């Protein structure tokens, strides 16, 4: 869903809310720019940054059918597309910097909130590409005008925010369910007579193994049958397996049920970005994405906080009953109030209906491209195979996904071992250990704020310093600094717990890691989409599957690693591995362009 370039008055002065460094860099750039022609909604051409920077062998093959939605929803990618169109002169870069400044972002948030529940503002901020409309003489079926109420972009504001609210609640709940059991591992081990620490840790981490399966199927199925039925079924599937977990007769059954719950739980995380891109235009999408992305940040840290007190009072099985109650409410509300938002699916349904009503077999969707259309089997096959090909044939995708996978795996290793460490070292109760996770959540939030405030402005400044020419690698420098934070946590946390220093020290030591993981995840994700805009869904799926696999398996080594090396050297090992990973974005910054332009594989 792409908008036209903003129609601006070149003589209008830019807002004076960007920093002096940005001003100086922009002033140094004076190359002229030209605006590329925009294509109507649903008929987008390849992005210029893709054509200029990555236009080689991997462009062969049909693009991901949902790449538009994924591109539109990834934070920062819309700015990168705008910067990558052509060389930018001083005026245009000032205007871009102003729109992406802190003041401008806050102003837009306030404006969006103030208009929620009211009629749409008549003031035009950005001129968007027109919607494709029905042309029966040409056999093309589209929308019934620019204000067609069936088009998700034209839904009433209250309906849009209700959809986003329900979606955000689901994306908070499913990561919450991934970690809520962590403080109860010792309790369930006693109940089931389990003495194997790996099996105990698996009850938590196996949930993430389900995360590796869901994205490969759910995303392509939503392009065939629509987002609403796929999201609804995944929510129901997730809810039903909570019953199995709560009534599990053995630890083996609990592990199996948790795996299936993870498959269902990934649904909102897989489809959410597409839904938001369906219902919001670019100038309003950032606020919606901000709300949506808070769920995966908050959920894993709130889960152990509540799970600790549940395990200590009414028992670990109530973890799942609580999740089931909340999931049932969200699932029911979603089924009642949610609407189908995938424009391709809505128009396909309209085409089938009009073919019957008008007796015309020549009608086709406005979203169909020229040539043969991929079959449902091909769409599902691409969803399964392309992420794997990207992961193992692209050194760029593999190395960055490996870095994120390591960080994600260590995160869940901490989730599963924090209760044990603080109970054995400091004698804390199960409920009290849950409070430790608050520091992790606070670090996540601080990292998110820093990235939100700095990342786009830094990209604009680097574009200015590069004579107005954008390159995807400009997203990476900020991640290098955040990567330096990770080793600090492991050396600090490891040796303060080893020597049993005051409890506040190891608690505070978790902050650098939790801040750093967000500073790595967001820029690298945007960079992957910038590199592979036509295959954005596959690039994101490759990274998601890899890191979820690491999150499922790496925590299993935690208890035995600590038993063999102790808290000091065990965490130091993780610190040394974190140091070894720091050069990954540095190498991509140096050689990323060469890797992109030299790839020979076909997707």
N, C-alpha and C positions, 0 to 999 in steps of 0.2 A: 504494500500500500504506500505508494510513493507520492510525495507532494511535489508541486512545481517549485522551482527556486523562488525565493521571496522576491516580490516586486518592491524594490526600495528606491527611495529618492537618493541619488548619489550625492546630492548637495546637502542632505540632512546630516548634521554633525553626529558622530558616534557618541554613545553614552560614555561618560567619564568615570567608569567604575572598574576598569581593568588596571592591573598594577603597572608600575613604571617600567619594569623589565619587559613586559609584553608590549608596552607603548614603544619602547626603543627598538625592539625587534621588528615590530610592524613598520615603523618608519624606515627601517633599513631595506624593506622589501618594496619594490616599485614595479614589479613585472605586471603587465596587463593581463586581464582575464576575459574569457568569453564564456557565455553560458551555453551549455549543450541543450539541444532540444529535448524536451520532456515527452515521455510517452504516456498515453492514457492509462488510467488505472487498469492493472491486470495485463498490460502489454509492455512491460518494462524491458529495456535492452540491458545488456551487461553493464555493470558499473564501470566507469572509466578507470577507477583505481585498479579494477581487475584486468581490464584490457591493457592498460599501460604497464602494470607491474607484474601481473601474473598470467598474462595472456599466452600461455604455452600449452604443452600437451595435455595438462589436466583439464583444460577447457573442453576437450572432446567428450561427448556424451551429454545426455539430457540433464539439465540442472535439477536439483531437488525440487519437488513440486511445491514444498512449503518454505523455500528459501527466503521468499519475500517477507513472510511473517517473522521468521527467526532473525533476519537482518534488522527488521524494524524494531524488534524488541530488545536487542542487545544494547546495553547502555554505551553511549559514545559512538556507535557505528554510524548513525545518521550524520553526525558532525564529520566523521572521517570521509563519508561519501561526498559531502558538500565540499570539503577541502580538496578532495582528490579529483574533482571534475576538470579543473584547469588551473593554470597559474592565477594567483590572486594578487590584486594590487593593494595599495595601502588602505584605501577606503573600505574595500570589501572585507579585508582582514580585521579592521577596526570594528565593523558591524558584527562580524562573526564573534569576535572576542567579547563584545558587549552582550550579545544574546546568551553567551555561555558563561558570563560572569556570575559571581555569587549574588549580587544585587538583582540581576535580571532573573535568575532562577527562583529566588525567593519571591519576587514580584509575580512571576507566573503562577507559582504555587498558591499564593494568596488570591490571585485572580480566579484560579480554577475552583478553589474552595468556596469563594464568595458566590460563584455562579452555580454551584451545585444545587439542584432542585429548582432552579429558575429557568426562564426561557433562555435560549442560546443568544449569546452576545452578537449584536449586529456588526460589531467592529471586526474588520478583516485584518488578521495579523499576517497570515501567510496565504498565498494563492496556491491552491492545491489542484492537481491534475483532475480533470473531470471524470466522473464515473462513466463507464461504457453503458450505453443505453440500447434498448431493443430497436432493431432495424429489420422488420419482417421481410422487406423487399430483398434484403441481402441474406436472409435466413439466419440472422444473428440475434440471439436472445440475451438481453442484458437487464438493466434496471429501468424502471418506469420513471425516468427523470432523475435529476440531481438530488431531489428531496424524497425519494422513494422510502417510505417508512420501513420497508422490509430489509433495506440495506443496514447492516449492523452499525456502520458509521453514523447513521441517522437515528439510531435508537434514542429515546428520551434520556436525559442525563441521569435521572434517578435509576433507570433500568441499567444503564452502563455501570454505575457505581455499585449497584446491587450485585451484578455479575462479578465485578472485581472484588467486592467484599467477601462473597462466598468463596471465590477462588483463593483469595488470600488466607481465609480461615483454614481452608484445606491444606494449603502449602505450609501453614504453621503447624497443623496437627500431625502431618505425616513425618516430618523430621523430628517433631516432639516424640512421636512413637518410636523412632529409631533408637533414642538414647534413654528413655524413661526407665528401662529395665536395668541400666548399668549399676545403680546402687543396690539392687536386689539380688545380684549374682550370688553372694554368699548365702543368702536366705534360701534361694532355690537349690543351691548345691546341697545344703543340709537336708532339705525336704526330699530330694531325689537321691541322696546318698552319693553324690558325685564328688570325686576327689581329683579329677583331671582338670587343671586350670584352663587348658585349651578348650575343652568342651564347654566349660562355664562361660568363657569369653565369647564362644561362638553363638550363644543365645542372643547376644547383642549384635555382633558383627554380621551374622548371616542375613539380617534384614537388608543390609546394603548389597548383598549378592543378588537379591531380588531387583534392586535398582539397576543392575547390569542388564537384565532381561527386558524390563518394561519399555525403555525408550526405543528399542529396536523394532518393536511391534506397534506400540500405541501411536507414535507419530504418523507412520504411513496409514494406519487404519483410520485415523481421524481425517485424513485427506480423502478417503474413499467413502466413509459412512458419516462423517461429520464429527465435530468436537463434542457435542452434547451427549450422544449415545456412548461414545468411547469413554468420556470422563465419568458419566453416570455409572457405567459398568465397572470401571476401575474403583470408584468409590464404594460401590456395593461389595466388590470382591475384597477390598481392604477391610471393610467392616465385618464381613462374615468370618474372616480369619482371626479377628480379635476374639471371637467366641472360642475358636479352637485353642488359641493361646491361653485364655483364661481357664479352660477346662483341661489343659494338657495333662495326660496321665503319666508322662515320662519326659525326661529331658530331651530325648531324641525326637519325640512328637512335638515338643515346644520349638525345637530348632527348625523342623520342617514347616510348622505353621507360621513361624516368623518369616521364613523365606517367601512363602506365598503372600503374606501380608505386605512384604516389601515390593512385590510385583505390582500389587494394587496401589500401594502408597506412592509410587513414582508418577502416577497419572497426572495429578495437578501440577507437578513440577515439570513434566514433559510438555503438557499442552497449554500451560498458563501463559507463556510468552506469546503464543499464537493467538490466544483469545484476546489478550490486551491489544495486540496489533490489529485485530479484526474490528474492535469497537472504538478505538481512539486514534485520532490523527496525531501526527508527529509532535505538534506543539503542545499537546496535552498528555502525551504518552509517558513522559518522564516521571510525572508525579504518580501515575498509576503503577509504573514499574517500580518506583521507590517503595510504595506500600507492599506490592507483591513480593519483592525481594527481601523484605524484612522478615518474612516467615521463616525461610531457611536459615536466617541468621539467628533468630531468637529461639526457634523450636528446639534445636539440639541442646541448648544451654538451660532452657526452662525445664526440659524433660527430667534430667537427673535431680533438679531441685525439688520437684514435686514427687518424683519416684522415690527419693530417699525417705521422705516422711511417710509415704504410703507403705513402703517395705517395713518400716520400723513400727507402724501402728496396726494397720488392718491387713497387711500382707502383700507380697509382690503380685499376686493374681489380680488384685484390684487395679494394678496399672492398666491392664487390658480392659477391664470393665469400664473404667473412666474414659479411656480412649474410645471404646465402643459407643458409649452414651453420646459423647461429643460428635463422633463420626456419623452416628445415625441422624442427629439433628442437622448437620451440615449436608448430608446426602439427601435427606428429605427436602430441605429448603432448596437445594440445587435443582432437584427434579421438578419442583413446583414453579420456581421463579426463573430458572435459566432458559435461555433460548439458543438455538443454533446460531453460530456466529461465522462459520466458515463461508465466505462469499462464493467460493467455487462450488461447494456442495449445494448451497441455496439456489444458485443459477442452474446447476445440473438438474435439481428437482423440478425447477420451473420448465426447463427444456422438455423433460419427460412428460410433464403434464400438458404442455402445449402441443406436443407431437400427437397426443391422443385427441385433444380437443379440436385441433385444426386439421388433423390428418396429414401432417407434413413431416416426412422423414428427413427432410433436408435441413431442419433446424439444428443449430449448434450453439454451444455456450460462447459468450464473448471472451471467456478465459482460455479457450482452446487455442493452442498454437498451431501454426501451419504444419501439416504433415500428420503422420499416424500418432495417435494418442497412446500413452502407456496404459497397459491393462492393469487391473487391480493386482494381479499376481506380480507384475513387473514393479509396481510401486512398492509392494511389501518386500520384494527381493532386493530392490535398491536400498530400502531402509535397513536391511540386514547386512548386506555385503559392503556397501560404500563406506560405512564407518570403519570396518575392519581394514579395508584397502587403504584408506587414508592413514589409519593408525600405523600400519606396518610398512607402507610404501613411501610415506612422507617423513623424512627425518625431522622436519620442522614440527609436524603434528605430534610425532612420537616423543620427541625430547621434551616439549612443553607439557604434554599430557603426562609424561613420566614424572615431571616435577610436581604437577598438581596432584597426581596420584600418591606420591610419597607424602606430601603435606596432609592430604585428606586421610591417608591411612594412619599417620601419626596422631592426627586429631582424635580418631576413634580409639587408638591405643590409649591415649590419655583418658578418654571417657571411661574405658573399662578398668583402668588401673588406679585412678584417683581415689575411689572409695577404699581400695585395699591399702594404698600408701598412707592415707590420713588416718585410717582406723588403726593400723599396726604401729605407725610411727608416733601419732599424737593421741591415740586413744579416743578418737571422735566416734560419736554414734553414727549410724547409717543416715539418719535424717540430717545431722549437722554437716556431713560430707557433701551433701547436695548444695550447700551454700558456696562451696569452692567454685562451682560452675558460673556463678554470677560474674566473676572476674573475666572468664572467657567470653561471656556475652558482652560485657562492657568493651573489651578489646575489639570484638567484631564490629561493634557500633562505631567506635572511634575510627577504625580503619575505613569503614564505609563512608563516614563523613569526610575524611581526608581525600579519598579518591573522588568523591562527588564534587568537592570544591576545587581540586587541583588538576585532575587528569585532563579535562577538556582544555583548560587554559594553557597547560603545558604543551599540548599538541598544537594549538594555534600558534604559540610562540615559536615552536620548532619549525612549523611550516613557514613562518615569517623569516626565520634565519636561513631557511633553505630556498630563498628566492621565491617564496610563495608556492612551492611544490610540496605536496603531501606525500609521505610514504608510510605504509602500515607500521613499520618498525618504530615510528615515533610514539607509539603507545607503550613501548616496553621500558624506557628508562626508569619510570617511577616504580615499576615492580622490582627493579634491582635493589633499591633502597629498602623496600619492605622485606625482601629476602634476607637482608642482613639482620633482621630482628629475630628470625627463627632460632639460630644457634644460641642466642642470648638466653632464651627460655630454658633450653635443655641443660646447659651448664649450670645456670642459676638454680633451677628446680632440682636437678639431680644432686648437687652437692649440699644444698641447704636441707633437703630431706635426709640425705645420708648422715649428716652430722646433727640432725634433729634440731636445727635452729628454730627460732620462734616461728609459729605457724604463719604469721603474716608474710614472711619472706617467700616461702614457696607459693603462697596464694598469689602474691603480686607478680611472681616470676612468670605466671601463665599469660600475663597481659601482652608482652611482646609477640608471642606466638599467635595469639588470637587476632591481634591487630595485623600482623604480617600476612596471615593467610588470606584475608580479604584483599589486601593490597597486591597479592599475587593473582588471586582468582579473577577479579574483575578486569584488569588490563589485559591479561593473557587471553581471556575468553573473547574480548573485543578484538584483539589482534588476530585470533584464529578466524573470526568471521570476516575481518578485513581482507585476509589472505585468500579466503575461499568463499566469496559472497554467493556464488551460484550453488555451492554445496554447504551452505551454512548449517543446515540441519544435520548433515552427516558429520561435519567437523565437531559440532557441539556434542553429538551422540558419541563420537569416538572418545572425546575427552571425558564425558560423563561415565561411560562404561568402564574405562580404564581406572578412573579414580574410585569408582564404587567398588570395583574388584579389589583394589588395594585397601579400601576401607573395610572390606569384609575379611581380608586375609591377614593383613599386617598386625591387627590387634591380637591375633592368636599367638603371636610370638612374644607379646609383652610380659606375661607372668614368668615364663621360663627365662627370658632375657634378664629380668630383674633378679631372678633366683640365681642365675649363673654369674652375673657381673655385678650385682648390687645396684642400688639406686644411683650411686655416683657414676660409675663407669658405664652402666646401662644407658643412662640418659646422655652421657658424654658421647657414646657411640652414635646416638641419634643427632647430637650436635655436630659431630664430624661429618655425618652424611648430609646434614643441612648445609654445611660449608661447601661440600663437594657439589651441591646442586646450585649454588649461587651463580656460577658462570653460565648456566643454561640461557637465561635471558640476555646475558652479555654476548654470548656467541650468536644468538639469533639477531641481536641488534647489529652485529658486525656482518654476519653471513646470511641473514634471513632472506634478503632480496635475491641473492645468488641461488639459494636453495629453491625459492619459489619459481624463478625463471628457468631453472635448469631441470625441472621435473619432467619425466618422460612417460609416466604411467597414464592410463586412460580410465576415467571413472564412468 
